[in-house]
Amino acid sequence: MHLIVTSLRHVFSTKFDEQPTIFRSPGRINIIGEHTDYNDGFVLPAAIDKAVYIAIAPRKDTIISLFAVAYNKSFEINLEDIAITKRGWPNYILGVVHELQQRGHLPGGFNMVIDADLPVGAGLSSSAAIECAAVFALNEIFSMQLSKMEMIHIAQKAEHTFAGVMCGIMDQFASMFGRKGFVMKLDCRSMEYEYVPFDTMGMKILMLNTNVKHTLASTEYNVRREECQKGLSWVQEKYPEVKALRDVTEQMLNEDVKPRDKVIDSRCRFIVQEIQRLQLACIDLLNKDMESVGKKMLATHSGLQHLYGVSCKELDYLVDAVKDHPGVLGARMMGGGFGGCTINLVKEKYVDEIISLLEKKYEADMKLPLTAFTVEIENGTEKIQ
Ligand code: GLA
Protein backbone atom coordinates (compact mmCIF):
# COMPACT_ATOMS: atom_id res chain seq x y z
CA MET A 1 0.00 0.00 0.00
CA HIS A 2 2.72 2.48 0.92
CA LEU A 3 4.48 2.17 -2.43
CA ILE A 4 1.35 2.77 -4.42
CA VAL A 5 0.41 5.77 -2.26
CA THR A 6 3.87 7.30 -2.59
CA SER A 7 3.89 6.87 -6.33
CA LEU A 8 0.33 8.21 -6.65
CA ARG A 9 1.27 11.31 -4.71
CA HIS A 10 4.32 11.77 -6.92
CA VAL A 11 2.38 11.36 -10.19
CA PHE A 12 -0.28 13.78 -8.98
CA SER A 13 2.12 16.51 -7.88
CA THR A 14 4.14 16.19 -11.08
CA LYS A 15 1.05 16.43 -13.26
CA PHE A 16 -0.92 19.08 -11.40
CA ASP A 17 1.74 20.89 -9.39
CA GLU A 18 -0.15 20.68 -6.08
CA GLN A 19 -0.64 18.26 -3.19
CA PRO A 20 -3.66 15.91 -3.27
CA THR A 21 -5.74 14.13 -0.65
CA ILE A 22 -5.54 10.35 -1.02
CA PHE A 23 -8.36 7.84 -0.67
CA ARG A 24 -8.44 4.05 -0.73
CA SER A 25 -11.45 1.99 -1.76
CA PRO A 26 -11.19 -1.80 -1.68
CA GLY A 27 -12.44 -4.66 -3.82
CA ARG A 28 -14.58 -7.32 -2.21
CA ILE A 29 -14.97 -11.03 -1.76
CA ASN A 30 -18.24 -12.76 -1.04
CA ILE A 31 -18.26 -15.93 1.05
CA ILE A 32 -21.71 -17.04 -0.04
CA GLY A 33 -24.93 -15.50 -1.39
CA GLU A 34 -24.40 -14.95 -5.09
CA HIS A 35 -26.96 -13.15 -7.29
CA THR A 36 -29.19 -12.86 -4.24
CA ASP A 37 -28.78 -9.10 -3.75
CA TYR A 38 -31.13 -8.06 -6.57
CA ASN A 39 -33.69 -10.61 -5.35
CA ASP A 40 -34.06 -8.91 -1.95
CA GLY A 41 -31.96 -11.69 -0.39
CA PHE A 42 -28.86 -11.71 1.80
CA VAL A 43 -25.15 -11.55 0.96
CA LEU A 44 -22.02 -12.21 3.02
CA PRO A 45 -19.24 -10.07 1.55
CA ALA A 46 -16.10 -8.47 2.97
CA ALA A 47 -13.73 -5.76 1.77
CA ILE A 48 -10.18 -6.87 0.98
CA ASP A 49 -6.62 -5.62 1.03
CA LYS A 50 -6.57 -5.02 -2.72
CA ALA A 51 -7.92 -1.62 -3.61
CA VAL A 52 -8.30 1.37 -5.89
CA TYR A 53 -6.39 4.47 -4.78
CA ILE A 54 -7.20 7.98 -5.89
CA ALA A 55 -5.41 11.25 -5.41
CA ILE A 56 -7.70 14.26 -5.73
CA ALA A 57 -7.78 18.03 -5.34
CA PRO A 58 -10.55 20.55 -6.13
CA ARG A 59 -10.11 23.03 -8.98
CA LYS A 60 -11.30 26.61 -9.22
CA ASP A 61 -13.02 26.04 -12.58
CA THR A 62 -15.54 23.45 -13.83
CA ILE A 63 -13.08 21.09 -15.51
CA ILE A 64 -12.64 17.47 -14.46
CA SER A 65 -9.16 16.25 -15.27
CA LEU A 66 -8.50 12.53 -14.81
CA PHE A 67 -5.39 10.41 -15.22
CA ALA A 68 -5.35 6.59 -15.02
CA VAL A 69 -1.89 5.28 -14.12
CA ALA A 70 -2.66 1.75 -15.36
CA TYR A 71 -3.54 2.95 -18.86
CA ASN A 72 -1.23 5.96 -18.88
CA LYS A 73 -4.20 7.92 -20.22
CA SER A 74 -5.72 11.30 -19.44
CA PHE A 75 -9.30 12.48 -19.86
CA GLU A 76 -10.78 15.96 -19.52
CA ILE A 77 -14.36 17.15 -19.56
CA ASN A 78 -16.36 20.16 -18.42
CA LEU A 79 -18.93 19.58 -15.67
CA GLU A 80 -21.62 20.92 -18.00
CA ASP A 81 -20.89 18.29 -20.63
CA ILE A 82 -20.98 15.10 -18.53
CA ALA A 83 -22.05 12.16 -20.72
CA ILE A 84 -21.04 8.55 -21.30
CA THR A 85 -17.69 8.36 -23.09
CA LYS A 86 -16.53 5.67 -25.50
CA ARG A 87 -13.18 5.78 -23.73
CA GLY A 88 -14.48 3.31 -21.12
CA TRP A 89 -12.61 3.80 -17.86
CA PRO A 90 -13.66 7.44 -17.12
CA ASN A 91 -17.34 6.37 -17.09
CA TYR A 92 -17.24 5.12 -13.51
CA ILE A 93 -16.17 8.58 -12.31
CA LEU A 94 -18.41 10.47 -14.72
CA GLY A 95 -21.36 8.30 -13.65
CA VAL A 96 -20.81 9.31 -10.03
CA VAL A 97 -20.51 13.00 -10.97
CA HIS A 98 -23.70 12.72 -13.03
CA GLU A 99 -25.60 11.11 -10.13
CA LEU A 100 -24.39 13.81 -7.76
CA GLN A 101 -25.55 16.45 -10.22
CA GLN A 102 -28.95 14.74 -10.54
CA ARG A 103 -29.35 15.01 -6.77
CA GLY A 104 -28.50 18.68 -6.75
CA HIS A 105 -24.95 18.31 -5.48
CA LEU A 106 -22.83 20.10 -7.99
CA PRO A 107 -19.20 19.64 -7.17
CA GLY A 108 -16.78 22.03 -8.81
CA GLY A 109 -14.07 20.74 -11.08
CA PHE A 110 -11.30 18.53 -9.77
CA ASN A 111 -8.04 16.86 -10.67
CA MET A 112 -7.78 13.14 -10.04
CA VAL A 113 -5.18 10.41 -10.50
CA ILE A 114 -6.28 6.77 -10.20
CA ASP A 115 -4.16 3.71 -9.49
CA ALA A 116 -4.95 0.23 -8.13
CA ASP A 117 -3.49 -3.03 -6.96
CA LEU A 118 -6.89 -4.62 -7.54
CA PRO A 119 -7.09 -6.59 -10.79
CA VAL A 120 -9.71 -5.30 -13.26
CA GLY A 121 -12.34 -7.70 -14.63
CA ALA A 122 -11.46 -10.40 -12.08
CA GLY A 123 -14.82 -10.39 -10.30
CA LEU A 124 -13.42 -8.50 -7.30
CA SER A 125 -15.52 -5.44 -8.06
CA SER A 126 -12.97 -2.99 -9.29
CA SER A 127 -15.80 -0.93 -10.78
CA ALA A 128 -17.62 -0.57 -7.44
CA ALA A 129 -14.28 0.28 -5.82
CA ILE A 130 -13.69 3.15 -8.29
CA GLU A 131 -17.25 4.43 -7.90
CA CYS A 132 -17.04 4.32 -4.11
CA ALA A 133 -13.65 5.99 -4.14
CA ALA A 134 -15.01 8.78 -6.33
CA VAL A 135 -18.19 9.46 -4.39
CA PHE A 136 -16.40 9.24 -1.01
CA ALA A 137 -13.63 11.58 -2.12
CA LEU A 138 -15.98 14.12 -3.71
CA ASN A 139 -18.19 14.06 -0.62
CA GLU A 140 -15.14 14.83 1.46
CA ILE A 141 -13.44 17.50 -0.60
CA PHE A 142 -16.69 19.35 -1.34
CA SER A 143 -18.19 18.79 2.16
CA MET A 144 -21.46 17.36 0.85
CA GLN A 145 -22.44 15.63 4.13
CA LEU A 146 -23.68 12.48 2.40
CA SER A 147 -24.12 9.35 4.51
CA LYS A 148 -22.38 6.12 3.52
CA MET A 149 -25.78 4.65 2.64
CA GLU A 150 -26.50 7.54 0.27
CA MET A 151 -23.06 7.19 -1.24
CA ILE A 152 -23.45 3.50 -2.06
CA HIS A 153 -26.77 4.13 -3.78
CA ILE A 154 -25.16 6.88 -5.84
CA ALA A 155 -22.31 4.52 -6.76
CA GLN A 156 -24.74 1.75 -7.71
CA LYS A 157 -26.80 4.12 -9.88
CA ALA A 158 -23.60 5.23 -11.62
CA GLU A 159 -22.95 1.60 -12.55
CA HIS A 160 -26.51 1.27 -13.90
CA THR A 161 -26.51 4.42 -15.97
CA PHE A 162 -22.89 4.84 -17.10
CA ALA A 163 -21.67 1.21 -17.22
CA GLY A 164 -24.99 -0.38 -18.23
CA VAL A 165 -24.86 -3.17 -15.63
CA MET A 166 -28.03 -3.42 -13.56
CA CYS A 167 -26.04 -4.56 -10.54
CA GLY A 168 -27.40 -5.14 -7.05
CA ILE A 169 -26.03 -3.33 -4.00
CA MET A 170 -23.54 -5.91 -2.69
CA ASP A 171 -20.32 -4.62 -4.26
CA GLN A 172 -20.75 -0.96 -3.40
CA PHE A 173 -21.92 -1.88 0.10
CA ALA A 174 -18.95 -4.15 0.74
CA SER A 175 -16.42 -1.67 -0.58
CA MET A 176 -17.82 1.16 1.53
CA PHE A 177 -18.76 -0.60 4.78
CA GLY A 178 -16.00 -3.24 5.04
CA ARG A 179 -14.36 -3.82 8.43
CA LYS A 180 -11.05 -5.56 9.08
CA GLY A 181 -11.57 -9.15 10.26
CA PHE A 182 -15.34 -9.23 9.63
CA VAL A 183 -17.70 -10.36 6.92
CA MET A 184 -21.00 -8.53 6.66
CA LYS A 185 -24.39 -10.14 6.60
CA LEU A 186 -26.45 -7.69 4.59
CA ASP A 187 -30.20 -7.92 4.21
CA CYS A 188 -30.62 -6.40 0.76
CA ARG A 189 -34.31 -5.72 1.38
CA SER A 190 -34.09 -3.67 4.57
CA MET A 191 -30.41 -2.73 4.12
CA GLU A 192 -29.84 -3.78 7.72
CA TYR A 193 -26.49 -5.39 8.28
CA GLU A 194 -24.38 -7.03 10.93
CA TYR A 195 -20.66 -7.65 11.18
CA VAL A 196 -19.90 -11.35 11.62
CA PRO A 197 -16.39 -12.20 12.84
CA PHE A 198 -14.48 -14.18 10.27
CA ASP A 199 -12.04 -16.24 12.25
CA THR A 200 -9.73 -17.77 9.66
CA MET A 201 -8.43 -20.39 12.10
CA GLY A 202 -5.28 -21.13 10.15
CA MET A 203 -6.94 -20.78 6.78
CA LYS A 204 -6.23 -18.47 3.92
CA ILE A 205 -8.62 -17.02 1.39
CA LEU A 206 -7.02 -17.97 -1.90
CA MET A 207 -8.16 -16.35 -5.12
CA LEU A 208 -7.54 -18.16 -8.37
CA ASN A 209 -8.00 -15.84 -11.32
CA THR A 210 -9.01 -17.67 -14.51
CA ASN A 211 -7.88 -14.62 -16.49
CA VAL A 212 -11.04 -14.97 -18.52
CA LYS A 213 -12.33 -11.40 -18.80
CA HIS A 214 -15.98 -11.59 -18.03
CA THR A 215 -17.13 -9.68 -21.12
CA LEU A 216 -20.32 -11.74 -21.39
CA ALA A 217 -21.13 -10.86 -17.86
CA SER A 218 -22.88 -7.53 -18.34
CA THR A 219 -25.39 -8.73 -20.93
CA GLU A 220 -26.00 -12.10 -19.30
CA TYR A 221 -26.23 -10.45 -15.89
CA ASN A 222 -29.11 -8.31 -17.07
CA VAL A 223 -30.72 -11.39 -18.68
CA ARG A 224 -30.56 -13.25 -15.33
CA ARG A 225 -32.29 -10.35 -13.63
CA GLU A 226 -35.07 -10.53 -16.20
CA GLU A 227 -35.37 -14.31 -15.79
CA CYS A 228 -35.77 -13.91 -12.03
CA GLN A 229 -38.37 -11.22 -12.61
CA LYS A 230 -40.31 -13.44 -15.01
CA GLY A 231 -40.42 -16.38 -12.55
CA LEU A 232 -41.44 -14.00 -9.79
CA SER A 233 -44.31 -12.61 -11.84
CA TRP A 234 -45.68 -16.14 -12.40
CA VAL A 235 -45.59 -16.86 -8.68
CA GLN A 236 -47.25 -13.51 -7.97
CA GLU A 237 -50.25 -14.46 -10.13
CA LYS A 238 -51.24 -16.91 -7.40
CA TYR A 239 -49.45 -15.34 -4.42
CA PRO A 240 -49.78 -11.56 -4.79
CA GLU A 241 -48.27 -11.00 -1.34
CA VAL A 242 -44.90 -12.22 -2.66
CA LYS A 243 -42.64 -9.23 -3.34
CA ALA A 244 -39.38 -10.84 -4.48
CA LEU A 245 -37.74 -14.26 -4.86
CA ARG A 246 -36.76 -13.81 -1.22
CA ASP A 247 -40.39 -14.63 -0.32
CA VAL A 248 -40.68 -17.60 -2.67
CA THR A 249 -40.47 -21.29 -1.66
CA GLU A 250 -39.49 -24.27 -3.78
CA GLN A 251 -43.07 -25.48 -3.42
CA MET A 252 -44.30 -22.30 -5.12
CA LEU A 253 -41.82 -22.88 -7.92
CA ASN A 254 -43.05 -26.46 -8.31
CA GLU A 255 -46.61 -25.19 -8.66
CA ASP A 256 -46.25 -22.12 -10.81
CA VAL A 257 -42.88 -21.94 -12.54
CA LYS A 258 -41.59 -25.45 -13.27
CA PRO A 259 -44.59 -26.45 -15.38
CA ARG A 260 -44.22 -23.28 -17.48
CA ASP A 261 -40.48 -23.06 -18.16
CA LYS A 262 -37.62 -25.29 -17.01
CA VAL A 263 -34.90 -22.65 -17.48
CA ILE A 264 -36.76 -19.93 -15.57
CA ASP A 265 -37.48 -22.52 -12.90
CA SER A 266 -33.83 -23.45 -12.43
CA ARG A 267 -32.79 -19.78 -12.25
CA CYS A 268 -35.36 -19.07 -9.53
CA ARG A 269 -34.66 -22.34 -7.72
CA PHE A 270 -31.00 -21.46 -7.39
CA ILE A 271 -31.87 -18.12 -5.78
CA VAL A 272 -34.34 -19.68 -3.33
CA GLN A 273 -31.78 -22.33 -2.33
CA GLU A 274 -28.92 -19.85 -2.14
CA ILE A 275 -30.79 -17.57 0.26
CA GLN A 276 -31.41 -20.58 2.56
CA ARG A 277 -27.80 -21.70 2.21
CA LEU A 278 -26.52 -18.33 3.31
CA GLN A 279 -28.66 -18.36 6.46
CA LEU A 280 -27.22 -21.76 7.38
CA ALA A 281 -23.67 -20.66 6.55
CA CYS A 282 -24.03 -17.75 8.99
CA ILE A 283 -24.85 -20.25 11.75
CA ASP A 284 -21.78 -22.28 10.70
CA LEU A 285 -19.64 -19.17 10.97
CA LEU A 286 -20.87 -18.42 14.48
CA ASN A 287 -20.10 -22.06 15.40
CA LYS A 288 -16.68 -21.70 13.75
CA ASP A 289 -17.56 -24.70 11.60
CA MET A 290 -15.53 -23.85 8.51
CA GLU A 291 -15.81 -27.37 7.10
CA SER A 292 -19.52 -26.83 6.82
CA VAL A 293 -19.14 -23.33 5.30
CA GLY A 294 -16.79 -24.90 2.75
CA LYS A 295 -19.31 -27.58 1.78
CA LYS A 296 -21.92 -24.90 1.22
CA MET A 297 -19.52 -22.99 -1.02
CA LEU A 298 -19.17 -26.09 -3.18
CA ALA A 299 -22.94 -26.43 -3.31
CA THR A 300 -23.18 -22.78 -4.37
CA HIS A 301 -20.74 -23.42 -7.19
CA SER A 302 -22.74 -26.37 -8.40
CA GLY A 303 -25.91 -24.25 -8.36
CA LEU A 304 -24.26 -21.38 -10.22
CA GLN A 305 -22.93 -23.84 -12.79
CA HIS A 306 -25.97 -26.04 -13.38
CA LEU A 307 -29.00 -24.02 -12.33
CA TYR A 308 -28.07 -20.37 -12.71
CA GLY A 309 -25.85 -20.86 -15.75
CA VAL A 310 -23.23 -18.21 -15.00
CA SER A 311 -20.06 -20.30 -14.73
CA CYS A 312 -17.62 -21.12 -17.54
CA LYS A 313 -15.29 -24.02 -18.27
CA GLU A 314 -12.25 -22.36 -16.71
CA LEU A 315 -14.06 -21.65 -13.42
CA ASP A 316 -15.42 -25.21 -13.32
CA TYR A 317 -11.94 -26.54 -14.05
CA LEU A 318 -10.43 -24.72 -11.09
CA VAL A 319 -13.14 -25.78 -8.67
CA ASP A 320 -12.93 -29.41 -9.84
CA ALA A 321 -9.17 -29.38 -9.56
CA VAL A 322 -9.13 -28.39 -5.88
CA LYS A 323 -12.36 -29.63 -4.39
CA ASP A 324 -11.04 -33.03 -3.24
CA HIS A 325 -7.69 -31.73 -2.01
CA PRO A 326 -7.27 -32.32 1.75
CA GLY A 327 -6.18 -28.72 2.28
CA VAL A 328 -9.27 -27.20 0.64
CA LEU A 329 -12.42 -26.61 2.68
CA GLY A 330 -14.45 -24.84 0.06
CA ALA A 331 -14.20 -23.49 -3.48
CA ARG A 332 -16.53 -21.72 -5.85
CA MET A 333 -16.77 -19.14 -8.57
CA MET A 334 -17.35 -15.68 -7.17
CA GLY A 335 -19.25 -12.61 -8.34
CA GLY A 336 -21.29 -12.16 -11.49
CA GLY A 337 -19.65 -15.07 -13.34
CA PHE A 338 -18.43 -15.96 -16.86
CA GLY A 339 -14.82 -15.49 -15.78
CA GLY A 340 -12.91 -13.79 -13.01
CA CYS A 341 -11.84 -15.63 -9.88
CA THR A 342 -12.72 -18.61 -7.78
CA ILE A 343 -12.64 -18.12 -4.02
CA ASN A 344 -11.07 -20.96 -2.03
CA LEU A 345 -10.83 -21.58 1.71
CA VAL A 346 -7.47 -23.30 2.09
CA LYS A 347 -5.50 -24.50 5.09
CA GLU A 348 -2.49 -22.21 5.25
CA LYS A 349 0.20 -24.88 4.97
CA TYR A 350 -1.27 -26.12 1.66
CA VAL A 351 -1.52 -22.78 -0.15
CA ASP A 352 1.85 -22.93 -1.95
CA GLU A 353 1.43 -26.59 -2.81
CA ILE A 354 -1.97 -25.98 -4.38
CA ILE A 355 -0.73 -23.05 -6.40
CA SER A 356 2.22 -24.97 -7.81
CA LEU A 357 0.06 -28.03 -8.50
CA LEU A 358 -2.36 -25.95 -10.49
CA GLU A 359 -0.36 -23.35 -12.38
CA LYS A 360 1.21 -25.48 -15.09
CA LYS A 361 -1.77 -27.79 -15.44
CA TYR A 362 -4.21 -24.89 -15.86
CA GLU A 363 -2.02 -23.17 -18.42
CA ALA A 364 -1.59 -26.35 -20.41
CA ASP A 365 -5.26 -27.30 -20.35
CA MET A 366 -6.94 -23.91 -20.61
CA LYS A 367 -4.30 -22.04 -22.65
CA LEU A 368 -4.43 -19.17 -20.19
CA PRO A 369 -2.15 -18.09 -17.35
CA LEU A 370 -3.38 -18.65 -13.81
CA THR A 371 -2.96 -15.83 -11.30
CA ALA A 372 -3.13 -16.94 -7.69
CA PHE A 373 -3.04 -14.70 -4.61
CA THR A 374 -4.35 -14.69 -1.06
CA VAL A 375 -6.41 -11.82 0.32
CA GLU A 376 -6.97 -10.44 3.81
CA ILE A 377 -10.19 -8.88 5.04
CA GLU A 378 -9.69 -5.12 5.40
CA ASN A 379 -11.49 -1.89 6.15
CA GLY A 380 -13.80 -0.25 3.61
CA THR A 381 -13.41 3.04 1.72
CA GLU A 382 -11.34 5.56 3.64
CA LYS A 383 -9.26 8.71 3.48
CA ILE A 384 -5.62 7.81 3.92
CA GLN A 385 -3.72 11.08 3.88
C1 GLA B 1 -21.97 -8.56 -9.46
C2 GLA B 1 -22.97 -7.47 -9.05
C3 GLA B 1 -23.50 -7.70 -7.63
C4 GLA B 1 -23.99 -9.13 -7.44
C5 GLA B 1 -22.97 -10.14 -7.97
C6 GLA B 1 -23.50 -11.54 -7.96
O1 GLA B 1 -20.82 -8.48 -8.70
O2 GLA B 1 -22.38 -6.20 -9.12
O3 GLA B 1 -24.52 -6.77 -7.33
O4 GLA B 1 -25.26 -9.31 -8.02
O5 GLA B 1 -22.56 -9.84 -9.30
O6 GLA B 1 -23.73 -11.97 -6.67
Residues whose N, C-alpha, C, O or C-beta is under 5 A from the ligand:
A	BS01	GLA	G33 E34 H35 T36 D37 C167 G168 I169 M170 D171 G335 G336
